């Protein structure tokens, strides 16, 4: 409305209402965080989960179903698809190391 009818009264009203809304949003965020930390006090796992959720950094689990071998682990590169292949390949890599 203030942009449609640019008078001093409209702009003053708009700025005042905008400041009130921003103030209420800020208070709501502070109250939410304060309540969250009071409820999770002493529960570190839940606290860190909540912090990750608040900042948008939730972890996503990754399931490895296949690894591709490379020339320095195996002379004939092939995919490791079973847990036993993974264990054998990783043991071979850790005992023989990189070239």
ChimeraX attribute file (.defattr): number of C-alpha atoms within 10 A of each C-alpha:
attribute: neighborCount
match mode: 1-to-1
recipient: residues
	/A:1	8
	/A:2	14
	/A:3	9
	/A:4	7
	/A:5	10
	/A:6	10
	/A:7	11
	/A:8	10
	/A:9	11
	/A:10	15
	/A:11	15
	/A:12	12
	/A:13	13
	/A:14	15
	/A:15	13
	/A:16	11
	/A:17	12
	/A:18	12
	/A:19	12
	/A:20	12
	/A:21	12
	/A:22	11
	/A:23	11
	/A:24	12
	/A:25	12
	/A:26	12
	/A:27	12
	/A:28	12
	/A:29	11
	/A:30	12
	/A:31	11
	/A:32	12
	/A:33	15
	/A:34	11
	/A:35	12
	/A:36	15
	/A:37	15
	/A:38	11
	/A:39	12
	/A:40	14
	/A:41	11
	/A:42	10
	/A:43	10
	/A:44	10
	/A:45	10
	/A:46	15
	/A:47	17
	/A:48	13
	/A:49	13
	/A:50	18
	/A:51	16
	/A:52	13
	/A:53	12
	/A:54	11
	/A:55	8
	/A:56	9
	/A:57	11
	/A:58	13
	/A:59	9
	/A:60	6
	/A:61	6
	/A:62	6
	/A:63	6
	/A:64	8
	/A:65	11
	/A:66	13
	/A:67	14
	/A:68	10
	/A:69	17
	/A:70	12
	/A:71	10
	/A:72	13
	/A:73	17
	/A:74	12
	/A:75	9
	/A:76	10
	/A:77	12
	/A:78	12
	/A:79	14
	/A:80	17
	/A:81	13
	/A:82	11
	/A:83	12
	/A:84	10
	/A:85	14
	/A:86	18
	/A:87	12
	/A:88	12
	/A:89	17
	/A:90	15
	/A:91	12
	/A:92	13
	/A:93	14
	/A:94	11
	/A:95	9
	/A:96	11
	/A:97	11
	/A:98	8
	/A:99	6
